[in-house]
Amino acid sequence: YATTPEQLLREAAWITREIDAEMPNFFGRIPRAPYTVRPVPAEIAPNYTTGRYNGGPMGAAGEYWVNTYQLNVRPLYVLPALTAHEAAPGHHTQIALARELTDLPRFRRSFYPHAFGEGWGLYAERLGEEMGIYQTPYERFGRLTYEMWRACRLVVDTGMHSMGWSRQRALDYLSSNTALSTHEIRTEVDRYIAWPGQALAYKMGELRIVTLRA
């Protein structure tokens, strides 16, 4: 665990540099737009996800947001997987390249269908294995804990919105079947309650992208 917000941000930034060095070996086209690492704004951090990509307005540099609130629930071993998902080769690569397209209207270049967008994010985490970004057993474990989490929320989202699960049952299920902290489990379950189906889109999209690649 990082002991200061600055340490967590610097660890994330270092991982982005390691990944960027590998990008030309896996992609024939790299986005022209740069991106930076920033903390999640303090006013929303207590109830916000572990990380997020913010593309900003057209023409701006992207921002990979890392949540520095309550550092004792932010294990460093998940940081490579989070970074691959939110920055490169994940959302920054995907969104910045979409914005560079010239043969689509502006709204299409900003459109974000979640099965593709978040499916790509999960695929980027998986691609990190081939790129060599998980350098220790702990970091490989971190990626697998994320895969457990994404599988379990298929159950939780469907349970709450289709089968009448209570919030407490969803909390208990994630507590028993994932490596997430109690704080993260609470923020995630509340997100699924407010956003039906979005958690399902991640895994459905990833499975389709993996099938297409095969």
C-alpha positions, 0 to 999 in steps of 0.5 A, spaced: 500 500 500 502 507 498 503 511 504 501 518 501 497 520 495 503 522 491 506 515 492 500 512 489 500 517 483 507 516 482 506 508 482 501 509 477 504 514 472 510 509 472 506 503 470 503 508 464 510 509 462 512 502 462 506 500 458 507 506 453 514 503 451 510 496 449 504 499 445 508 500 438 509 492 439 502 491 439 498 496 435 500 499 428 496 506 430 498 510 437 493 516 439 496 522 438 493 525 444 497 524 450 494 523 457 496 524 464 495 521 471 491 525 476 487 524 483 480 523 483 477 530 485 476 530 493 469 532 493 467 525 490 473 521 492 469 517 498 464 514 493 467 514 487 470 508 483 478 506 484 480 509 478 476 512 471 479 515 465 476 522 463 477 524 456 475 531 457 473 536 451 475 534 444 482 536 443 484 536 450 489 531 453 486 525 457 486 524 464 487 517 468 484 518 475 486 514 481 482 514 487 487 517 493 482 517 498 483 512 504 489 509 501 489 502 506 483 500 501 488 501 495 492 495 494 498 496 489 498 489 486 491 491 482 494 498 480 497 494 473 490 492 471 487 498 473 492 502 469 491 497 463 484 498 463 483 506 464 489 508 460 493 505 455 492 500 452 485 501 455 480 507 455 485 512 453 487 508 446 480 507 445 477 514 446 483 518 443 483 514 437 475 514 436 476 522 436 481 522 431 477 519 426 475 523 420 469 520 416 464 520 422 460 526 425 462 529 431 457 525 436 459 518 433 466 520 435 464 521 442 459 516 442 460 510 448 456 504 447 458 500 454 459 493 451 464 495 446 467 501 451 468 497 457 469 490 454 475 493 451 477 495 458 477 488 460 480 486 454 486 491 455 487 488 462 487 481 459 492 483 453 497 486 459 499 479 460 502 478 453 505 485 454 508 483 460 506 488 465 504 484 470 511 482 473 510 479 480 506 474 482 502 479 486 500 483 480 498 477 476 494 475 482 491 483 482 489 482 475 485 475 477 482 478 483 479 483 478 477 478 473 473 475 479 470 481 481 467 482 474 464 475 474 461 476 480 458 482 478 454 479 473 451 475 478 449 481 483 447 485 477 442 480 475 440 478 482 438 485 484 435 487 477 431 481 475 431 476 481 429 481 487 436 481 491 436 486 497 442 490 497 445 487 503 445 480 499 449 483 494 454 486 499 454 479 502 455 475 495 461 480 493 464 480 500 464 472 500 467 471 493 471 477 491 478 480 494 475 487 494 475 491 500 469 493 504 469 500 502 469 498 495 464 493 495 459 498 498 461 503 492 460 498 487 454 495 489 450 502 490 453 503 483 450 497 480 443 499 483 443 506 480 446 503 473 442 497 471 446 492 466 452 497 465 456 491 469 453 486 465 456 490 459 463 489 461 464 482 461 459 481 455 463 485 451 470 482 453 467 475 451 465 478 444 472 481 443 476 475 445 472 471 440 473 476 434 480 476 435 480 468 435 
